[in-house]
Amino acid sequence: MDKVTNEDNGAKDAVAAMIKRLAHRNANVQLYTLELSNALSQNCGLKMHKELASRSFTEALLRLAADRNTHQQVKAKILERMGEWSEMFAKDPDLGIMEQAFLRLKTQSKNVTARAQASPEELTLRRSEFATPEQTAEDADHGCGQAEGGGRVADGTRAVDKG
């Protein structure tokens, strides 16, 4: 946070890095990036707000939300965060791009509903849902992501152990 607020290009560099992470194919990476963006919006000043309301960041969010391969939870979180940021930035007319993008997203995505009261289990996706076969095999070798006796995936269904 200090680097973002104290350096001249800190906010710009942080948002550029977040745009790259939003383009990642793993939904967990996208969700964590949205959470990081939210933390920065709440803890950093006007420079960060201007970068979050920039054309490049809002377009990245809209592209991700419009992509048919984007997980529904990511789409819902984008809608939720953009709504929060629109309210947060409402008093500053220079930050109106976020509200315009949010309204555009709301009209485009009738099937996306924000889950304001979603539990952490619902928001945490299993890595194997979005991992390549090599990554999944690597996890099995290291015992990562293995819940004892199987576990629940994000949609509430039971994970099947194919061992």
C-alpha positions in Angstrom: 0.0 0.0 0.0 2.9 2.4 0.8 4.4 1.8 -2.7 1.0 2.6 -4.3 0.4 5.8 -2.3 3.9 7.1 -2.1 5.4 6.6 -5.5 4.4 8.9 -8.4 3.4 6.0 -10.7 2.4 3.6 -7.9 -1.3 3.6 -8.5 -0.8 3.4 -12.3 1.6 0.5 -12.0 -0.7 -1.3 -9.5 -3.7 -1.1 -11.8 -1.6 -2.2 -14.8 -0.5 -5.3 -12.9 -4.2 -5.9 -11.8 -5.3 -5.7 -15.4 -2.8 -8.4 -16.3 -4.1 -10.6 -13.5 -7.7 -10.1 -14.5 -6.7 -11.6 -17.9 -5.5 -14.7 -16.2 -7.5 -17.8 -17.0 -7.8 -19.0 -13.4 -11.0 -17.8 -11.8 -9.3 -17.8 -8.3 -6.7 -15.4 -9.6 -9.4 -13.1 -11.0 -11.4 -13.2 -7.7 -8.3 -12.4 -5.6 -7.4 -9.5 -8.0 -10.9 -8.1 -7.5 -10.5 -8.3 -3.8 -7.1 -6.6 -4.0 -8.7 -3.9 -6.1 -11.3 -3.4 -3.5 -8.8 -3.2 -0.6 -6.8 -0.6 -2.6 -9.9 1.4 -3.3 -10.7 1.5 0.4 -7.2 2.2 1.7 -5.5 4.4 -0.9 -6.4 7.9 -2.0 -7.6 9.8 -5.0 -4.8 8.6 -7.2 -5.9 5.0 -6.9 -9.5 6.0 -7.3 -8.7 7.7 -10.6 -6.8 4.7 -11.8 -9.6 2.3 -10.8 -12.1 4.6 -12.7 -9.8 4.8 -15.7 -10.9 3.7 -19.1 -8.3 0.9 -19.2 -9.4 -0.7 -15.9 -13.1 -0.4 -16.5 -12.7 -1.8 -20.1 -10.8 -4.7 -18.7 -13.6 -5.4 -16.2 -16.2 -5.1 -19.0 -14.3 -7.4 -21.3 -13.9 -10.0 -18.5 -17.6 -9.8 -17.6 -18.6 -10.2 -21.3 -16.3 -13.2 -21.9 -18.4 -16.4 -22.2 -15.5 -18.3 -20.6 -15.5 -16.2 -17.4 -16.8 -18.1 -14.4 -20.2 -16.9 -13.1 -18.8 -16.1 -9.7 -16.2 -13.8 -11.2 -19.0 -12.1 -13.3 -21.1 -11.6 -10.2 -18.1 -10.2 -8.2 -17.3 -7.7 -11.0 -20.9 -6.5 -10.9 -20.8 -6.2 -7.1 -17.5 -4.4 -7.0 -18.4 -2.0 -9.8 -21.6 -1.1 -8.0 -19.7 -0.4 -4.8 -17.1 1.7 -6.6 -19.8 3.6 -8.4 -21.3 4.6 -5.1 -17.9 5.3 -3.6 -16.9 7.5 -6.5 -20.3 9.2 -7.0 -19.2 12.5 -5.3 -16.3 13.1 -7.7 -17.4 13.9 -11.3 -13.9 12.9 -12.6 -14.6 9.3 -11.6 -17.9 9.0 -13.5 -16.4 6.4 -16.0 -16.9 3.7 -13.4 -20.6 4.5 -13.0 -21.1 4.6 -16.8 -19.3 1.3 -17.1 -21.4 -0.2 -14.3 -24.7 0.9 -15.9 -23.5 -0.6 -19.2 -22.7 -3.9 -17.5 -26.0 -4.0 -15.7 -27.9 -3.6 -18.9 -25.8 -6.1 -20.8 -25.8 -8.9 -18.1 -29.3 -9.7 -17.2 -28.2 -13.2 -16.2 -25.5 -12.1 -13.8 -26.7 -11.4 -10.3 -24.5 -10.1 -7.5 -24.4 -12.3 -4.5 -24.0 -9.8 -1.6 -24.2 -12.5 1.1 -22.2 -15.3 -0.5 -20.3 -17.5 1.9 -16.5 -17.9 1.5 -17.0 -21.5 0.4 -19.2 -20.3 -2.5 -16.5 -17.8 -3.5 -13.6 -20.2 -3.3 -13.2 -22.2 -6.5 -11.3 -25.4 -6.8 -8.1 -25.0 -8.7 -8.8 -28.1 -10.7 -11.9 -26.6 -12.3 -9.7 -24.2 -14.2 -6.3 -25.9 -14.2 -4.5 -27.6 -17.1 -4.0 -31.4 -16.8 -0.3 -30.7 -15.9 -1.3 -28.4 -13.1 -3.8 -30.9 -11.7 -1.2 -33.7 -11.8 1.3 -31.4 -10.1 -1.3 -30.7 -7.3 -1.9 -34.5 -6.9 1.9 -35.0 -6.5 2.1 -32.4 -3.8 -1.2 -33.1 -2.1 -2.6 -29.6 -2.8 -6.3 -29.0 -3.1 -7.1 -32.5 -1.8 -9.8 -32.5 0.8 -9.9 -35.6 3.0 -12.7 -37.9 1.9 -13.5 -35.6 -1.1 -14.7 -32.0 -0.8 -17.2 -29.6 -2.1 -16.6 -27.6 -5.2 -17.9 -24.1 -5.7 -21.3 -25.1 -6.9 -21.9 -27.3 -3.9 -21.5 -30.6 -5.6 -19.3 -33.3 -4.2 -15.8 -33.7 -5.5 -15.0 -37.2 -6.7 -11.7 -38.8 -5.8 -10.5 -40.7 -8.9 -7.5 -42.3 -7.1 
